[in-house]
Amino acid sequence: MHGLYLLWWVQERQMSPAVVAAVLAAGDLVLMLLEVPTGWFADRYGHRRSLILGSAAQTLGMLMCWLGRGIPGLVAASVLVAVGDGFRSGADQALLYRTCAALGRGAEFQGIQARTHAVRQAAMVGQILAGGAIVATWGFVAGWIAEAMLSFVGLAIACAMVEPPAEGHLETVHSTLEAACIPAIRLDRLIALMLPAAILGGTASVASFLAQTTGHGEPVGMTMLVAVVTLAEAAGSALAIRLTAVGVRTHRALAGAGLVCFVLGAAIRPAFVPVVIALAFLVGVVHPLRASAIQHTVPDHLRARAASLASVCDMAVNLIALPLAGMWRGRRG
């Protein structure tokens, strides 16, 4: 049902587009506020438990999207989805890294994370097309049933996971005082690792938004653009599988390349759509690299929180960039 939520609430449920937009924006704000607390929960009580709670909330959210009525139903659905995303965000990367470390394959985390991201993005294209076909053939009810079943499958997979033991290397065997100092000591490096990917992602989001709001597009063309952009991100992650771990300078270089591409696309109108695709490709490259760098930087008891903080950074940049892009488009349009 990805891509059909707005159609469902506005056309089928007869809700005001302004109300739907406001509630969805509030849900994004709730997710932003929940990221770090849910990351703390995952680090404190287990990443598997956090994934189970997140998947359960996601399933309930999908059911509420389908069965909820009016503004209360929309608010409940939006909050449940935000809670689900919050509990899963960060915990998935932390659990994967700790599993790799427990198997003696910590160096392979980046490749596995990149492969996972690439497959997820490629699968999303298939799900978008399949969801549209299901709704067109059997209606929205069939689409929501399929969505709820997929969410339940995700919950079952989370329950089947195993929590790996904590790492035993010296980095995690500090005194309480030393452990308390780690976040302050490494905060500058974490920010340096998080910001370039966040800026690049914000640039890509703005470019995609502008490309989809030209006022001259048609549904089939926009669907194809979204599909190609998603596949480009998957291709970028596929490339990241073969790359070695890189430092902050490479992250900054990728972000700088993205900004240069955006400026060139804005200056040369016919090149803008290829620039949008190129930016998505760069985002696909940089996200697995950042995930790997963060997990190799932080101690074992901060893994989920660090990954969640990166997500907060991404959302904060988008929260600033997208409204500015909307204002600019409004003045131009």
Contacts in CASP RR format, 6 or more apart in sequence:
PFRMAT RR
TARGET T0000
AUTHOR 0000-0000-0000
METHOD contacts of the structure
MODEL  1
MHGLYLLWWVQERQMSPAVVAAVLAAGDLVLMLLEVPTGWFADRYGHRRS
LILGSAAQTLGMLMCWLGRGIPGLVAASVLVAVGDGFRSGADQALLYRTC
AALGRGAEFQGIQARTHAVRQAAMVGQILAGGAIVATWGFVAGWIAEAML
SFVGLAIACAMVEPPAEGHLETVHSTLEAACIPAIRLDRLIALMLPAAIL
GGTASVASFLAQTTGHGEPVGMTMLVAVVTLAEAAGSALAIRLTAVGVRT
HRALAGAGLVCFVLGAAIRPAFVPVVIALAFLVGVVHPLRASAIQHTVPD
HLRARAASLASVCDMAVNLIALPLAGMWRGRRG
1 8 0 8 1.000
1 62 0 8 1.000
1 65 0 8 1.000
1 131 0 8 1.000
1 135 0 8 1.000
1 143 0 8 1.000
1 144 0 8 1.000
1 146 0 8 1.000
1 147 0 8 1.000
2 124 0 8 1.000
2 127 0 8 1.000
2 128 0 8 1.000
2 131 0 8 1.000
3 128 0 8 1.000
4 131 0 8 1.000
4 132 0 8 1.000
4 135 0 8 1.000
4 140 0 8 1.000
5 65 0 8 1.000
6 17 0 8 1.000
6 20 0 8 1.000
8 65 0 8 1.000
8 140 0 8 1.000
9 15 0 8 1.000
9 20 0 8 1.000
9 74 0 8 1.000
10 16 0 8 1.000
10 17 0 8 1.000
10 20 0 8 1.000
12 140 0 8 1.000
13 69 0 8 1.000
13 70 0 8 1.000
13 74 0 8 1.000
15 70 0 8 1.000
15 71 0 8 1.000
15 74 0 8 1.000
19 71 0 8 1.000
19 74 0 8 1.000
20 74 0 8 1.000
23 71 0 8 1.000
23 74 0 8 1.000
23 75 0 8 1.000
23 78 0 8 1.000
24 78 0 8 1.000
26 75 0 8 1.000
26 78 0 8 1.000
27 78 0 8 1.000
27 79 0 8 1.000
27 81 0 8 1.000
27 82 0 8 1.000
28 82 0 8 1.000
28 315 0 8 1.000
28 319 0 8 1.000
30 78 0 8 1.000
30 79 0 8 1.000
30 82 0 8 1.000
30 83 0 8 1.000
31 82 0 8 1.000
31 85 0 8 1.000
31 86 0 8 1.000
31 89 0 8 1.000
31 315 0 8 1.000
32 312 0 8 1.000
32 315 0 8 1.000
32 316 0 8 1.000
32 319 0 8 1.000
34 82 0 8 1.000
34 83 0 8 1.000
34 86 0 8 1.000
35 86 0 8 1.000
35 89 0 8 1.000
35 308 0 8 1.000
35 309 0 8 1.000
35 311 0 8 1.000
35 312 0 8 1.000
35 315 0 8 1.000
36 305 0 8 1.000
36 308 0 8 1.000
36 309 0 8 1.000
36 312 0 8 1.000
38 50 0 8 1.000
38 83 0 8 1.000
38 86 0 8 1.000
38 87 0 8 1.000
38 89 0 8 1.000
38 91 0 8 1.000
38 304 0 8 1.000
38 308 0 8 1.000
39 50 0 8 1.000
39 86 0 8 1.000
39 89 0 8 1.000
39 90 0 8 1.000
39 91 0 8 1.000
39 304 0 8 1.000
39 305 0 8 1.000
39 307 0 8 1.000
39 308 0 8 1.000
40 304 0 8 1.000
40 305 0 8 1.000
41 50 0 8 1.000
41 87 0 8 1.000
42 49 0 8 1.000
42 50 0 8 1.000
42 87 0 8 1.000
42 90 0 8 1.000
42 91 0 8 1.000
42 94 0 8 1.000
42 304 0 8 1.000
42 305 0 8 1.000
43 94 0 8 1.000
43 301 0 8 1.000
43 302 0 8 1.000
43 303 0 8 1.000
43 304 0 8 1.000
43 305 0 8 1.000
46 91 0 8 1.000
46 163 0 8 1.000
47 90 0 8 1.000
47 91 0 8 1.000
47 92 0 8 1.000
47 94 0 8 1.000
47 95 0 8 1.000
47 98 0 8 1.000
47 163 0 8 1.000
47 303 0 8 1.000
47 304 0 8 1.000
48 95 0 8 1.000
48 158 0 8 1.000
48 161 0 8 1.000
48 162 0 8 1.000
48 163 0 8 1.000
49 163 0 8 1.000
50 87 0 8 1.000
50 88 0 8 1.000
50 91 0 8 1.000
50 304 0 8 1.000
51 87 0 8 1.000
51 88 0 8 1.000
51 91 0 8 1.000
51 92 0 8 1.000
51 95 0 8 1.000
51 158 0 8 1.000
51 161 0 8 1.000
52 155 0 8 1.000
52 158 0 8 1.000
52 159 0 8 1.000
53 84 0 8 1.000
53 87 0 8 1.000
54 83 0 8 1.000
54 84 0 8 1.000
54 85 0 8 1.000
54 86 0 8 1.000
54 87 0 8 1.000
54 88 0 8 1.000
54 158 0 8 1.000
55 84 0 8 1.000
55 88 0 8 1.000
55 151 0 8 1.000
55 154 0 8 1.000
55 155 0 8 1.000
55 157 0 8 1.000
55 158 0 8 1.000
56 84 0 8 1.000
56 155 0 8 1.000
57 80 0 8 1.000
57 81 0 8 1.000
57 83 0 8 1.000
57 84 0 8 1.000
57 87 0 8 1.000
58 80 0 8 1.000
58 81 0 8 1.000
58 84 0 8 1.000
58 85 0 8 1.000
58 88 0 8 1.000
58 151 0 8 1.000
58 155 0 8 1.000
59 148 0 8 1.000
59 151 0 8 1.000
59 152 0 8 1.000
59 155 0 8 1.000
60 80 0 8 1.000
61 76 0 8 1.000
61 77 0 8 1.000
61 80 0 8 1.000
61 81 0 8 1.000
61 151 0 8 1.000
62 77 0 8 1.000
62 81 0 8 1.000
62 144 0 8 1.000
62 147 0 8 1.000
62 148 0 8 1.000
62 151 0 8 1.000
63 148 0 8 1.000
64 73 0 8 1.000
64 76 0 8 1.000
64 77 0 8 1.000
64 80 0 8 1.000
65 77 0 8 1.000
65 81 0 8 1.000
65 144 0 8 1.000
65 147 0 8 1.000
66 141 0 8 1.000
66 144 0 8 1.000
66 145 0 8 1.000
66 147 0 8 1.000
66 148 0 8 1.000
68 74 0 8 1.000
68 76 0 8 1.000
68 77 0 8 1.000
86 308 0 8 1.000
89 307 0 8 1.000
89 308 0 8 1.000
89 311 0 8 1.000
90 303 0 8 1.000
90 304 0 8 1.000
90 305 0 8 1.000
90 307 0 8 1.000
90 308 0 8 1.000
90 311 0 8 1.000
91 304 0 8 1.000
91 307 0 8 1.000
93 113 0 8 1.000
93 291 0 8 1.000
93 294 0 8 1.000
93 295 0 8 1.000
93 303 0 8 1.000
93 304 0 8 1.000
93 307 0 8 1.000
94 295 0 8 1.000
94 303 0 8 1.000
94 304 0 8 1.000
94 307 0 8 1.000
95 161 0 8 1.000
95 163 0 8 1.000
95 164 0 8 1.000
96 109 0 8 1.000
96 112 0 8 1.000
96 113 0 8 1.000
96 116 0 8 1.000
97 106 0 8 1.000
97 109 0 8 1.000
97 295 0 8 1.000
97 303 0 8 1.000
98 164 0 8 1.000
98 165 0 8 1.000
98 166 0 8 1.000
98 167 0 8 1.000
98 300 0 8 1.000
98 303 0 8 1.000
99 164 0 8 1.000
100 106 0 8 1.000
100 108 0 8 1.000
100 109 0 8 1.000
100 112 0 8 1.000
101 109 0 8 1.000
101 164 0 8 1.000
101 167 0 8 1.000
102 164 0 8 1.000
102 165 0 8 1.000
102 167 0 8 1.000
109 291 0 8 1.000
109 292 0 8 1.000
109 295 0 8 1.000
109 296 0 8 1.000
110 240 0 8 1.000
110 241 0 8 1.000
110 243 0 8 1.000
110 245 0 8 1.000
110 288 0 8 1.000
110 289 0 8 1.000
110 291 0 8 1.000
110 292 0 8 1.000
111 240 0 8 1.000
111 241 0 8 1.000
111 288 0 8 1.000
111 292 0 8 1.000
113 288 0 8 1.000
113 291 0 8 1.000
113 292 0 8 1.000
114 237 0 8 1.000
114 238 0 8 1.000
114 240 0 8 1.000
114 241 0 8 1.000
114 243 0 8 1.000
114 288 0 8 1.000
115 237 0 8 1.000
115 238 0 8 1.000
115 241 0 8 1.000
117 234 0 8 1.000
117 237 0 8 1.000
117 240 0 8 1.000
117 284 0 8 1.000
117 287 0 8 1.000
117 288 0 8 1.000
118 234 0 8 1.000
118 235 0 8 1.000
118 236 0 8 1.000
118 237 0 8 1.000
118 238 0 8 1.000
118 241 0 8 1.000
118 284 0 8 1.000
119 234 0 8 1.000
120 234 0 8 1.000
121 230 0 8 1.000
121 231 0 8 1.000
121 233 0 8 1.000
121 234 0 8 1.000
121 237 0 8 1.000
121 284 0 8 1.000
122 230 0 8 1.000
122 231 0 8 1.000
122 234 0 8 1.000
124 230 0 8 1.000
125 227 0 8 1.000
125 230 0 8 1.000
125 231 0 8 1.000
125 234 0 8 1.000
127 150 0 8 1.000
128 223 0 8 1.000
128 226 0 8 1.000
128 227 0 8 1.000
128 230 0 8 1.000
129 227 0 8 1.000
131 143 0 8 1.000
131 146 0 8 1.000
134 142 0 8 1.000
134 143 0 8 1.000
134 146 0 8 1.000
135 142 0 8 1.000
135 143 0 8 1.000
166 172 0 8 1.000
166 300 0 8 1.000
166 301 0 8 1.000
167 300 0 8 1.000
168 300 0 8 1.000
171 299 0 8 1.000
171 300 0 8 1.000
172 299 0 8 1.000
172 300 0 8 1.000
172 301 0 8 1.000
174 182 0 8 1.000
174 299 0 8 1.000
179 299 0 8 1.000
179 301 0 8 1.000
182 298 0 8 1.000
182 299 0 8 1.000
182 302 0 8 1.000
183 302 0 8 1.000
186 297 0 8 1.000
186 298 0 8 1.000
189 248 0 8 1.000
189 297 0 8 1.000
190 294 0 8 1.000
190 297 0 8 1.000
190 298 0 8 1.000
190 306 0 8 1.000
190 309 0 8 1.000
191 313 0 8 1.000
192 248 0 8 1.000
192 251 0 8 1.000
193 247 0 8 1.000
193 248 0 8 1.000
193 251 0 8 1.000
193 290 0 8 1.000
193 293 0 8 1.000
193 294 0 8 1.000
193 297 0 8 1.000
193 310 0 8 1.000
194 290 0 8 1.000
194 294 0 8 1.000
194 309 0 8 1.000
194 310 0 8 1.000
194 313 0 8 1.000
195 255 0 8 1.000
195 313 0 8 1.000
196 248 0 8 1.000
196 251 0 8 1.000
196 252 0 8 1.000
196 254 0 8 1.000
196 255 0 8 1.000
196 256 0 8 1.000
196 286 0 8 1.000
196 290 0 8 1.000
197 251 0 8 1.000
197 254 0 8 1.000
197 255 0 8 1.000
197 283 0 8 1.000
197 286 0 8 1.000
197 287 0 8 1.000
197 289 0 8 1.000
197 290 0 8 1.000
197 310 0 8 1.000
197 314 0 8 1.000
198 310 0 8 1.000
198 313 0 8 1.000
198 314 0 8 1.000
198 316 0 8 1.000
198 317 0 8 1.000
199 255 0 8 1.000
199 259 0 8 1.000
199 317 0 8 1.000
200 254 0 8 1.000
200 255 0 8 1.000
200 256 0 8 1.000
200 258 0 8 1.000
200 259 0 8 1.000
200 279 0 8 1.000
200 282 0 8 1.000
200 283 0 8 1.000
200 286 0 8 1.000
201 279 0 8 1.000
201 283 0 8 1.000
201 314 0 8 1.000
201 317 0 8 1.000
201 318 0 8 1.000
202 314 0 8 1.000
202 317 0 8 1.000
202 318 0 8 1.000
202 321 0 8 1.000
202 322 0 8 1.000
203 255 0 8 1.000
203 258 0 8 1.000
203 259 0 8 1.000
203 262 0 8 1.000
203 279 0 8 1.000
203 321 0 8 1.000
204 258 0 8 1.000
204 276 0 8 1.000
204 279 0 8 1.000
204 280 0 8 1.000
204 282 0 8 1.000
204 283 0 8 1.000
205 318 0 8 1.000
205 321 0 8 1.000
205 322 0 8 1.000
206 262 0 8 1.000
206 321 0 8 1.000
206 322 0 8 1.000
206 324 0 8 1.000
206 325 0 8 1.000
207 262 0 8 1.000
207 272 0 8 1.000
207 275 0 8 1.000
207 276 0 8 1.000
207 279 0 8 1.000
208 229 0 8 1.000
208 276 0 8 1.000
208 279 0 8 1.000
208 280 0 8 1.000
209 322 0 8 1.000
209 325 0 8 1.000
209 326 0 8 1.000
209 329 0 8 1.000
210 272 0 8 1.000
210 325 0 8 1.000
210 329 0 8 1.000
211 225 0 8 1.000
211 272 0 8 1.000
211 273 0 8 1.000
211 276 0 8 1.000
212 222 0 8 1.000
212 225 0 8 1.000
212 226 0 8 1.000
213 326 0 8 1.000
213 329 0 8 1.000
215 333 0 8 1.000
225 273 0 8 1.000
225 276 0 8 1.000
228 277 0 8 1.000
229 276 0 8 1.000
229 277 0 8 1.000
229 280 0 8 1.000
230 280 0 8 1.000
232 277 0 8 1.000
232 278 0 8 1.000
232 280 0 8 1.000
232 281 0 8 1.000
233 280 0 8 1.000
233 281 0 8 1.000
233 283 0 8 1.000
233 284 0 8 1.000
234 284 0 8 1.000
235 281 0 8 1.000
235 284 0 8 1.000
236 281 0 8 1.000
236 282 0 8 1.000
236 283 0 8 1.000
236 284 0 8 1.000
236 285 0 8 1.000
237 284 0 8 1.000
237 285 0 8 1.000
237 287 0 8 1.000
237 288 0 8 1.000
239 285 0 8 1.000
240 284 0 8 1.000
240 285 0 8 1.000
240 286 0 8 1.000
240 287 0 8 1.000
240 288 0 8 1.000
240 289 0 8 1.000
241 288 0 8 1.000
243 285 0 8 1.000
243 289 0 8 1.000
245 289 0 8 1.000
245 292 0 8 1.000
245 293 0 8 1.000
245 296 0 8 1.000
246 289 0 8 1.000
246 293 0 8 1.000
247 293 0 8 1.000
248 293 0 8 1.000
250 289 0 8 1.000
251 286 0 8 1.000
251 289 0 8 1.000
251 290 0 8 1.000
251 293 0 8 1.000
254 282 0 8 1.000
254 285 0 8 1.000
254 286 0 8 1.000
254 289 0 8 1.000
255 286 0 8 1.000
257 282 0 8 1.000
258 278 0 8 1.000
258 279 0 8 1.000
258 282 0 8 1.000
261 275 0 8 1.000
261 278 0 8 1.000
261 279 0 8 1.000
261 282 0 8 1.000
262 275 0 8 1.000
262 279 0 8 1.000
264 271 0 8 1.000
264 275 0 8 1.000
265 271 0 8 1.000
265 272 0 8 1.000
265 275 0 8 1.000
266 272 0 8 1.000
290 310 0 8 1.000
291 307 0 8 1.000
291 310 0 8 1.000
294 306 0 8 1.000
294 307 0 8 1.000
294 310 0 8 1.000
295 303 0 8 1.000
295 306 0 8 1.000
295 307 0 8 1.000
297 306 0 8 1.000
298 306 0 8 1.000
END
